[in-house]
């Protein structure tokens, strides 16, 4: 009986440690600026800031760009155009059929 209690206790402790490690890894995925990094290592916050710097509505542009960057793992270079650099980014549309990504 004592062996089974020790086994259960060690199993619970191991699961707890695994949970802590996963939580630490997910916190590492968020940079100091709060922008999430994708699996490819792209900093969506910085990429979208550069993409939206000339936008007339920069906050809206950064929000839409951030969503697209997170889903596609890429942002086209420059402030507009260059959609051939990231086909996923170019193909995303809103419910109204308009292009979602700036």
NORLINZI-V778094 format. One record per residue. N is the residue number from 1. RES is the residue in three letters. PSI is psi in degrees with one decimal (999 if undefined). D_CENTER is the distance of its C-alpha to the mean C-alpha in whole Angstrom. Layout:
n->[N N]
res->[RES RES]
psi->[PSI PSI]
d_center->[D_CENTER D_CENTER]
This chain:
n->[1 2 3 4 5 6 7 8 9 10 11 12 13 14 15 16 17 18 19 20 21 22 23 24 25 26 27 28 29 30 31 32 33 34 35 36 37 38 39 40 41 42 43 44 45 46 47 48 49 50 51 52 53 54 55 56 57 58 59 60 61 62 63 64 65 66 67 68 69 70 71 72 73 74 75 76 77 78 79 80 81 82 83 84 85 86 87 88 89 90 91 92 93 94 95 96 97 98 99 100 101 102]
res->[UNK UNK UNK UNK UNK UNK UNK UNK UNK UNK UNK UNK UNK UNK UNK UNK UNK UNK UNK UNK UNK UNK UNK UNK UNK UNK UNK UNK UNK UNK UNK UNK UNK UNK UNK UNK UNK UNK UNK UNK UNK UNK UNK UNK UNK UNK UNK UNK UNK UNK UNK UNK UNK UNK UNK UNK UNK UNK UNK UNK UNK UNK UNK UNK UNK UNK UNK UNK UNK UNK UNK UNK UNK UNK UNK UNK UNK UNK UNK UNK UNK UNK UNK UNK UNK UNK UNK UNK UNK UNK UNK UNK UNK UNK UNK UNK UNK UNK UNK UNK UNK UNK]
psi->[-40.6 -33.5 -41.2 -36.0 -40.7 -38.5 -45.5 -42.3 -42.1 -33.8 -45.1 -43.1 -40.5 -41.4 -37.9 -44.9 -39.6 -42.0 -42.2 -40.4 -43.0 -39.4 -39.5 -43.0 -40.5 -32.2 -30.5 -22.9 -12.3 121.7 173.5 -24.7 -5.2 -4.2 138.7 140.6 138.5 179.1 -26.1 -7.4 9.6 136.0 98.3 -35.9 -48.1 -41.2 -42.2 -31.5 -43.3 -41.3 -36.1 9.9 -27.2 5.7 146.7 -20.8 75.9 -37.0 -43.1 -42.7 -46.3 -37.5 -47.3 -43.2 -41.5 -42.2 -45.7 -41.6 -43.8 -40.4 -38.9 -17.4 25.1 158.1 130.1 148.9 158.6 -179.4 -14.0 164.0 -153.0 30.3 -17.2 -18.0 -24.6 91.3 -35.1 -43.6 -40.4 -28.6 -13.5 133.2 160.9 178.0 -26.5 -0.2 1.5 156.5 128.9 -41.6 131.6 999]
d_center->[47 46 44 42 41 40 38 37 36 35 32 31 30 29 26 26 25 22 21 21 19 16 16 16 14 11 12 12 8 8 10 14 13 10 7 4 5 5 8 10 10 9 8 7 9 12 12 12 15 17 16 17 20 23 22 24 22 19 17 17 16 13 12 13 11 8 8 9 7 4 7 9 8 10 12 16 18 20 20 21 22 21 20 21 19 16 18 15 14 18 18 16 19 19 22 25 24 23 20 17 15 17]
